[in-house]
Amino acid sequence: MKKPSRSPAAEAYHWVSIVTTITLEMVLPAYGGSLLDKHWSTGSTMTTIGACLGMLVAITHLLQITKKPPGSSGQ
């Protein structure tokens, strides 16, 4: 038997949470690097490292999402 589909609002909240998570994965490491740069006076070295790390994590997450089989929304 086919599972009942979720309401459009539930589906929208699901995608909003995914987009928010990926955005935070990109932004927070760069922000943390910025704080470390100010604390250690390292120019923009840690910000660059944090931004690269954040992009790597976000891209990995996006690739995992695209490899999920159709119909499996993480439930």
Backbone as a chain_set.jsonl record, in Angstrom:
{"seq": "MKKPSRSPAAEAYHWVSIVTTITLEMVLPAYGGSLLDKHWSTGSTMTTIGACLGMLVAITHLLQITKKPPGSSGQ", "coords": {"N": [[0.823, -1.177, 0.0], [0.467, 2.239, -0.722], [2.153, 4.861, 0.978], [0.524, 7.474, 2.784], [0.677, 10.754, 1.475], [2.47, 13.665, 2.629], [1.194, 16.757, 3.963], [1.098, 19.806, 2.025], [2.155, 21.933, 3.532], [3.692, 20.609, 5.462], [5.599, 19.431, 3.825], [6.809, 21.739, 2.806], [7.919, 22.831, 5.168], [9.764, 20.846, 5.678], [11.608, 21.148, 3.516], [12.432, 23.761, 4.001], [13.799, 23.429, 6.394], [15.945, 21.858, 5.513], [17.251, 23.604, 3.706], [17.925, 25.675, 5.476], [19.664, 24.334, 7.225], [21.81, 23.658, 5.499], [22.62, 26.207, 4.77], [23.51, 27.21, 7.255], [25.601, 25.426, 7.662], [27.41, 26.392, 5.829], [27.862, 29.054, 6.615], [28.445, 29.289, 9.427], [31.06, 28.048, 10.011], [32.785, 29.88, 8.698], [32.189, 32.22, 10.089], [33.024, 31.46, 12.653], [35.744, 31.193, 12.079], [36.301, 33.856, 11.572], [35.965, 34.973, 14.108], [38.078, 33.669, 15.414], [40.219, 34.734, 13.971], [40.125, 37.418, 14.815], [40.66, 37.042, 17.517], [43.206, 35.822, 17.555], [44.651, 37.47, 15.919], [45.237, 36.953, 13.115], [44.938, 37.925, 10.546], [43.106, 37.123, 7.753], [43.17, 34.412, 7.701], [42.03, 32.222, 9.211], [39.339, 32.671, 8.701], [39.198, 32.157, 5.974], [39.935, 29.45, 5.95], [37.811, 28.413, 7.486], [35.652, 29.082, 5.813], [36.211, 27.519, 3.55], [36.09, 24.961, 4.702], [33.419, 24.953, 5.536], [32.097, 25.114, 3.045], [32.89, 22.673, 1.944], [31.662, 20.84, 3.703], [28.954, 21.534, 3.286], [28.619, 20.984, 0.535], [29.105, 18.24, 0.541], [26.904, 17.431, 2.069], [24.813, 18.239, 0.338], [25.32, 16.511, -1.813], [24.766, 14.053, -0.591], [22.029, 14.346, -0.19], [21.091, 14.4, -2.832], [21.609, 11.819, -3.632], [19.784, 10.204, -2.408], [17.183, 7.788, -2.696], [14.211, 8.263, -4.735], [11.319, 9.43, -3.06], [12.123, 8.83, -0.488], [12.304, 10.712, 2.199], [13.916, 11.065, 4.385], [12.634, 9.84, 6.485]], "CA": [[0.0, 0.0, 0.0], [1.224, 3.485, -0.807], [2.065, 5.696, 2.172], [-0.142, 8.756, 2.52], [1.635, 11.848, 1.303], [2.382, 14.721, 3.629], [0.519, 17.967, 3.515], [2.031, 20.754, 1.403], [2.838, 22.707, 4.574], [4.72, 19.744, 6.049], [6.665, 19.305, 2.817], [7.505, 23.031, 2.769], [8.747, 22.913, 6.377], [10.88, 19.908, 5.489], [12.604, 21.76, 2.636], [12.976, 24.936, 4.679], [14.795, 22.955, 7.362], [17.13, 21.414, 4.775], [17.944, 24.795, 3.204], [18.49, 26.369, 6.636], [20.802, 23.543, 7.7], [22.916, 23.803, 4.559], [23.103, 27.587, 4.898], [24.295, 27.304, 8.493], [26.847, 24.68, 7.459], [28.335, 27.232, 5.068], [28.123, 30.342, 7.248], [29.002, 29.224, 10.781], [32.52, 27.876, 10.062], [33.444, 31.136, 8.316], [32.017, 33.14, 11.213], [33.946, 30.998, 13.689], [37.078, 31.573, 11.64], [36.422, 35.298, 11.761], [36.19, 35.194, 15.539], [39.442, 33.233, 15.727], [41.127, 35.731, 13.389], [40.161, 38.583, 15.707], [41.283, 36.65, 18.784], [44.617, 35.494, 17.354], [45.23, 38.462, 14.994], [45.839, 36.197, 12.006], [44.462, 38.426, 9.246], [41.873, 36.429, 7.346], [43.533, 33.01, 7.482], [41.041, 31.301, 9.774], [38.068, 32.88, 7.992], [39.314, 31.425, 4.705], [39.896, 28.014, 6.261], [36.437, 28.111, 7.888], [34.777, 29.148, 4.635], [36.484, 26.328, 2.731], [35.556, 23.814, 5.429], [31.962, 25.032, 5.459], [31.671, 24.754, 1.69], [33.105, 21.238, 1.791], [30.606, 20.151, 4.445], [27.675, 21.791, 2.625], [28.583, 20.248, -0.737], [28.943, 16.829, 0.902], [25.511, 17.269, 2.471], [23.992, 18.31, -0.87], [25.503, 15.273, -2.576], [24.026, 12.998, 0.101], [20.603, 14.559, -0.455], [20.761, 14.039, -4.215], [21.758, 10.375, -3.831], [18.684, 9.469, -1.786], [16.205, 7.322, -3.674], [12.981, 9.046, -4.755], [10.289, 9.021, -2.097], [12.642, 8.744, 0.878], [12.577, 12.076, 2.634], [14.586, 11.035, 5.669], [11.743, 9.356, 7.531]], "C": [[0.873, 1.248, 0.0], [1.029, 4.313, 0.462], [1.319, 6.984, 1.833], [0.892, 9.877, 2.432], [1.416, 12.895, 2.381], [1.655, 15.922, 3.057], [1.539, 18.907, 2.867], [2.792, 21.586, 2.434], [3.954, 21.883, 5.21], [5.893, 19.58, 5.09], [7.483, 20.593, 2.734], [8.417, 23.185, 3.985], [9.962, 21.994, 6.276], [11.985, 20.546, 4.647], [13.215, 23.016, 3.233], [14.044, 24.513, 5.679], [16.072, 22.488, 6.665], [17.936, 22.622, 4.287], [18.612, 25.554, 4.345], [19.722, 25.644, 7.155], [22.009, 23.726, 6.801], [23.49, 25.214, 4.622], [23.966, 27.75, 6.135], [25.615, 26.539, 8.387], [27.87, 25.497, 6.686], [28.768, 28.462, 5.859], [28.85, 30.218, 8.59], [30.509, 28.947, 10.841], [33.285, 29.144, 9.674], [33.338, 32.162, 9.442], [32.941, 32.752, 12.371], [35.386, 31.336, 13.344], [37.329, 33.053, 11.804], [36.675, 35.638, 13.23], [37.607, 34.786, 15.951], [40.473, 34.203, 15.167], [41.251, 36.958, 14.287], [40.886, 38.256, 17.009], [42.792, 36.46, 18.637], [45.343, 36.487, 16.444], [45.957, 37.798, 13.825], [45.365, 36.685, 10.644], [43.142, 37.778, 8.885], [42.121, 34.941, 7.101], [42.455, 32.054, 7.97], [39.664, 31.459, 9.119], [38.083, 32.107, 6.677], [39.232, 29.924, 4.932], [38.473, 27.602, 6.651], [35.482, 28.118, 6.716], [34.973, 27.922, 3.748], [35.921, 25.072, 3.393], [34.035, 23.796, 5.361], [31.428, 24.655, 4.091], [31.809, 23.252, 1.451], [32.0, 20.445, 2.485], [29.257, 20.322, 3.749], [27.556, 21.021, 1.312], [28.416, 18.756, -0.475], [27.5, 16.54, 1.293], [24.585, 17.308, 1.248], [24.117, 17.045, -1.716], [24.774, 14.104, -1.922], [22.529, 13.119, -0.162], [20.24, 14.092, -1.863], [20.9, 12.552, -4.472], [20.66, 9.556, -3.18], [17.714, 9.001, -2.866], [14.92, 8.152, -3.606], [11.976, 8.513, -3.726], [10.801, 8.904, -0.671], [13.06, 10.14, 1.303], [13.169, 12.089, 4.03], [13.695, 10.559, 6.802], [12.055, 7.932, 7.868]], "O": [[1.909, 1.285, 0.663], [-0.086, 4.457, 0.963], [1.461, 7.522, 0.735], [1.844, 9.935, 3.21], [0.338, 13.001, 2.966], [1.521, 16.079, 1.843], [2.733, 18.8, 3.146], [3.962, 21.907, 2.222], [5.039, 22.403, 5.469], [7.05, 19.591, 5.51], [8.706, 20.546, 2.607], [9.561, 23.62, 3.85], [11.052, 22.335, 6.736], [13.158, 20.493, 5.014], [14.388, 23.307, 3.0], [15.08, 25.168, 5.798], [17.169, 22.704, 7.181], [19.157, 22.659, 4.437], [19.739, 26.027, 4.199], [20.721, 26.281, 7.49], [23.12, 23.928, 7.291], [24.704, 25.398, 4.537], [25.034, 28.359, 6.075], [26.625, 26.954, 8.954], [29.074, 25.314, 6.87], [29.927, 28.868, 5.778], [29.783, 30.977, 8.852], [31.191, 29.563, 11.659], [34.324, 29.443, 10.263], [34.293, 32.889, 9.714], [33.563, 33.614, 12.992], [36.163, 31.724, 14.218], [38.44, 33.467, 12.137], [37.503, 36.492, 13.546], [38.254, 35.476, 16.739], [41.488, 34.468, 15.809], [42.349, 37.475, 14.496], [41.631, 39.08, 17.54], [43.563, 36.888, 19.496], [46.546, 36.346, 16.226], [47.136, 38.053, 13.583], [45.391, 35.922, 9.678], [42.169, 37.878, 9.633], [41.366, 34.291, 6.378], [42.016, 31.176, 7.228], [38.916, 30.488, 8.998], [37.091, 31.475, 6.313], [38.546, 29.212, 4.199], [37.982, 26.566, 6.203], [34.599, 27.265, 6.625], [34.001, 27.352, 3.252], [35.342, 24.218, 2.721], [33.432, 22.744, 5.151], [30.421, 23.955, 3.985], [30.945, 22.635, 0.829], [31.465, 19.491, 1.92], [28.496, 19.361, 3.633], [26.498, 20.466, 1.014], [27.672, 18.079, -1.185], [26.937, 15.52, 0.894], [23.67, 16.491, 1.142], [23.128, 16.566, -2.271], [24.223, 13.252, -2.619], [21.841, 12.113, -0.337], [19.2, 13.463, -2.063], [20.349, 12.058, -5.456], [20.601, 8.342, -3.372], [17.453, 9.719, -3.831], [14.577, 8.683, -2.55], [11.817, 7.304, -3.555], [10.004, 8.882, 0.267], [14.055, 10.677, 0.817], [12.945, 13.036, 4.786], [13.973, 10.847, 7.966], [11.406, 7.345, 8.733]]}, "num_chains": 1, "name": "protein.A"}
